[in-house]
Amino acid sequence: MISVGNEVISSGDEALILQLLPAMRNVQKALDSVSLRGKIKVTTVHAMALLAESGPPSSGSFDPRLVDTLQQLLAFNKDNESPFAINPYPFFAYQTDPTPETLAFCLFQPNSGRVDLGSGKLYKNMFDAQVDAVHAALSHMGFEDIEIVIAETGWPSSGDSNEVGASVENAMAYNRNLIAHLRSLVGTPLMPGKSVDTFIFALYNEDLKPGPASERAFGLYKTDLTMAYDVGLLKSNTSGQMNPPVTPKTQWCVPKVGVSEAQLQANIDYICGSKIVDCGAIEAGGACYEPNTIISHAAFVMNLYFQEAGRNPWNCDFSQTAIVTSQNPSYNTCVYPNGST
C-alpha cells in the first residue's frame, strides 16, 4: 500500500488539498504502467477529525464542509479497490473524559460497555467504536464496501503533567490488548468476524517532534534503541522461528481478595463476550458450573483468558482485580489450565 500524504484533508492547506487527488492518480497511473494495478494499493491517510459526528458509532458522519472533496477521493478508492486509511487514537478520546470507566473502555479492559441506541450494538472498547463510526460515515455516503485500514494507532508512554493517562503501564496495556483483540478475529460490532489491518504507532520515539511531550513518546523503542516497554510481540530465535516469551509453567490467574461481585461480573462479561475463550465450562452442566457463584465463575474464566492470551503479567490485570498465583485452584472435575497443560 502506498499512502500519498498523511492527514492532508485536515491540514487546512487548500493548495495542498487540491493537489492530493491528482497526485494519487499519478501514482496509480505509474503503477498501472508497470502492471502493478491491484497488487499495490494507492490511498491517503485521514485523521479522525474528518468526522463531524462519531458518537454513537452508528451516527458517524463526515464534516459537511469536506463531503465534496471526500466524494471524489472515495470514488477513487472504490474504482481502484483501495482502502480508506484512518488514524484512530483512543488516547485522545480519554483526554476529553478522563474517568476510570473511560480509561478501561479505551484500554480494552473490563468495563460495563456502551450501548449504541441507534444500532442496538454493545461496545466494549473505544477502538471498535471509532472504527465503526468511520464505517457508518462511509456507509452514509454510499461507500460501505470500501475496506478500512488503521494506518496509525497507539498510546504514549509519557507526557506532560496535564496529559492524563500517558504512562508506560497504559501504553503497554493498550498495545498488548489491541493485538489480542485483533488476533481474536472478533471484529467490530458493525463488522463482525473481521480483523481490521492495523499499524501500531510508532516503532521509535520521535525526540525532535514538536508539541506536547506525549508526541515524542509513542514509540515501542527509545531513541537510544532500548525498549520503552515490551509490547508482547513474538520474537525470533537463532533458527529464525518465532517463539513466545518464556514464562514459568505453573501459574494461574485468580481474583484478588476483596474484589466486589460487580467487578467480577464485569470481568466475566468482558471475557466471555470477547470470544477469545470458550466459557462453556461455567455454563449449566459444565465442569466448573458448581459452585454456581460469581467468584468461582470469574476465577475460572479469568485464568482461562490469562492462559490463552499469553500468560504475561498484563494478561492477569483486569483493572487490578486479579493476581498471579502458583497455587493450583483446580477442584474436583474442574481443572484450571496452566502452561503445562
Solvent accessible surface area in square Angstrom, and as a share of the most:
residue,aa,sasa,rsa
1,M,100,0.44
2,I,66,0.33
3,S,48,0.31
4,V,26,0.15
5,G,38,0.37
6,N,85,0.43
7,E,55,0.25
8,V,11,0.06
9,I,6,0.03
10,S,49,0.32
11,S,63,0.41
12,G,58,0.56
13,D,66,0.34
14,E,118,0.53
15,A,71,0.55
16,L,87,0.43
17,I,21,0.10
18,L,130,0.65
19,Q,114,0.51
20,L,9,0.04
21,L,16,0.08
22,P,56,0.35
23,A,35,0.27
24,M,1,0.00
25,R,130,0.48
26,N,100,0.51
27,V,42,0.24
28,Q,13,0.06
29,K,150,0.63
30,A,59,0.46
31,L,16,0.08
32,D,56,0.29
33,S,87,0.56
34,V,94,0.54
35,S,86,0.56
36,L,57,0.28
37,R,125,0.46
38,G,44,0.43
39,K,155,0.66
40,I,52,0.26
41,K,57,0.24
42,V,0,0.00
43,T,1,0.01
44,T,3,0.02
45,V,9,0.05
46,H,4,0.02
47,A,14,0.11
48,M,38,0.17
49,A,76,0.59
50,L,1,0.01
51,L,21,0.11
52,A,63,0.49
53,E,75,0.34
54,S,54,0.35
55,G,47,0.45
56,P,56,0.35
57,P,11,0.07
58,S,29,0.18
59,S,40,0.26
60,G,0,0.00
61,S,37,0.24
62,F,11,0.04
63,D,18,0.09
64,P,103,0.64
65,R,206,0.75
66,L,37,0.19
67,V,50,0.29
68,D,113,0.58
69,T,43,0.25
70,L,0,0.00
71,Q,81,0.36
72,Q,100,0.44
73,L,4,0.02
74,L,0,0.00
75,A,39,0.30
76,F,14,0.06
77,N,4,0.02
78,K,120,0.51
79,D,103,0.53
80,N,22,0.11
81,E,135,0.61
82,S,3,0.02
83,P,7,0.05
84,F,1,0.00
85,A,0,0.00
86,I,1,0.01
87,N,5,0.02
88,P,1,0.00
89,Y,25,0.10
90,P,0,0.00
91,F,1,0.00
92,F,90,0.37
93,A,24,0.19
94,Y,17,0.06
95,Q,52,0.23
96,T,117,0.68
97,D,59,0.31
98,P,70,0.44
99,T,55,0.32
100,P,118,0.74
101,E,81,0.36
102,T,3,0.02
103,L,38,0.19
104,A,10,0.08
105,F,3,0.01
106,C,0,0.00
107,L,2,0.01
108,F,5,0.02
109,Q,26,0.11
110,P,14,0.09
111,N,4,0.02
112,S,88,0.57
113,G,16,0.15
114,R,93,0.34
115,V,89,0.51
116,D,2,0.01
117,L,162,0.80
118,G,62,0.60
119,S,43,0.28
120,G,56,0.54
121,K,80,0.34
122,L,89,0.44
123,Y,3,0.01
124,K,40,0.17
125,N,8,0.04
126,M,24,0.11
127,F,2,0.01
128,D,7,0.04
129,A,13,0.10
130,Q,22,0.10
131,V,0,0.00
132,D,0,0.00
133,A,0,0.00
134,V,0,0.00
135,H,32,0.14
136,A,7,0.05
137,A,0,0.00
138,L,0,0.00
139,S,38,0.25
140,H,115,0.51
141,M,37,0.17
142,G,47,0.45
143,F,17,0.07
144,E,81,0.37
145,D,136,0.70
146,I,15,0.08
147,E,76,0.34
148,I,6,0.03
149,V,7,0.04
150,I,0,0.00
151,A,20,0.15
152,E,34,0.15
153,T,0,0.00
154,G,0,0.00
155,W,0,0.00
156,P,0,0.00
157,S,12,0.08
158,S,57,0.37
159,G,28,0.27
160,D,63,0.32
161,S,124,0.80
162,N,122,0.62
163,E,24,0.11
164,V,64,0.37
165,G,20,0.19
166,A,18,0.14
167,S,31,0.20
168,V,57,0.33
169,E,121,0.54
170,N,25,0.13
171,A,0,0.00
172,M,42,0.19
173,A,13,0.10
174,Y,0,0.00
175,N,0,0.00
176,R,15,0.05
177,N,18,0.09
178,L,0,0.00
179,I,19,0.10
180,A,21,0.16
181,H,29,0.13
182,L,32,0.16
183,R,141,0.51
184,S,32,0.21
185,L,108,0.54
186,V,41,0.23
187,G,8,0.08
188,T,6,0.04
189,P,31,0.19
190,L,52,0.26
191,M,32,0.14
192,P,100,0.63
193,G,60,0.58
194,K,90,0.38
195,S,32,0.21
196,V,7,0.04
197,D,81,0.42
198,T,31,0.18
199,F,114,0.48
200,I,48,0.24
201,F,40,0.16
202,A,15,0.11
203,L,101,0.50
204,Y,96,0.37
205,N,28,0.14
206,E,74,0.33
207,D,85,0.44
208,L,165,0.82
209,K,66,0.28
210,P,110,0.69
211,G,50,0.48
212,P,68,0.43
213,A,27,0.21
214,S,1,0.01
215,E,40,0.18
216,R,76,0.28
217,A,6,0.05
218,F,8,0.03
219,G,0,0.00
220,L,17,0.08
221,Y,67,0.26
222,K,93,0.39
223,T,74,0.43
224,D,93,0.48
225,L,126,0.62
226,T,71,0.41
227,M,79,0.35
228,A,18,0.14
229,Y,13,0.05
230,D,43,0.22
231,V,12,0.07
232,G,17,0.16
233,L,73,0.37
234,L,75,0.37
235,K,94,0.40
236,S,74,0.48
237,N,58,0.30
238,T,153,0.89
239,S,81,0.52
240,G,54,0.52
241,Q,123,0.55
242,M,107,0.48
243,N,68,0.35
244,P,88,0.56
245,P,50,0.32
246,V,148,0.85
247,T,33,0.19
248,P,86,0.54
249,K,131,0.56
250,T,76,0.44
251,Q,41,0.18
252,W,10,0.04
253,C,0,0.00
254,V,27,0.16
255,P,18,0.11
256,K,79,0.33
257,V,157,0.90
258,G,78,0.75
259,V,30,0.17
260,S,52,0.34
261,E,110,0.49
262,A,80,0.62
263,Q,87,0.39
264,L,3,0.01
265,Q,66,0.29
266,A,26,0.20
267,N,2,0.01
268,I,16,0.08
269,D,71,0.37
270,Y,23,0.09
271,I,0,0.00
272,C,42,0.25
273,G,49,0.47
274,S,18,0.12
275,K,154,0.65
276,I,46,0.23
277,V,15,0.09
278,D,114,0.59
279,C,15,0.09
280,G,29,0.28
281,A,27,0.21
282,I,14,0.07
283,E,105,0.47
284,A,85,0.66
285,G,82,0.79
286,G,23,0.22
287,A,59,0.46
288,C,3,0.02
289,Y,55,0.21
290,E,112,0.50
291,P,68,0.43
292,N,87,0.44
293,T,61,0.35
294,I,51,0.26
295,I,102,0.52
296,S,17,0.11
297,H,20,0.09
298,A,0,0.00
299,A,13,0.10
300,F,14,0.06
301,V,0,0.00
302,M,0,0.00
303,N,0,0.00
304,L,24,0.12
305,Y,10,0.04
306,F,1,0.00
307,Q,24,0.11
308,E,111,0.50
309,A,28,0.21
310,G,37,0.35
311,R,26,0.10
312,N,14,0.07
313,P,98,0.62
314,W,57,0.20
315,N,7,0.04
316,C,8,0.05
317,D,44,0.23
318,F,10,0.04
319,S,48,0.31
320,Q,137,0.61
321,T,7,0.04
322,A,6,0.05
323,I,92,0.46
324,V,52,0.30
325,T,31,0.18
326,S,86,0.55
327,Q,142,0.63
328,N,87,0.45
329,P,39,0.24
330,S,38,0.24
331,Y,65,0.25
332,N,147,0.75
333,T,107,0.62
334,C,0,0.00
335,V,97,0.56
336,Y,8,0.03
337,P,35,0.22
338,N,14,0.07
339,G,34,0.33
340,S,69,0.45
341,T,119,0.69
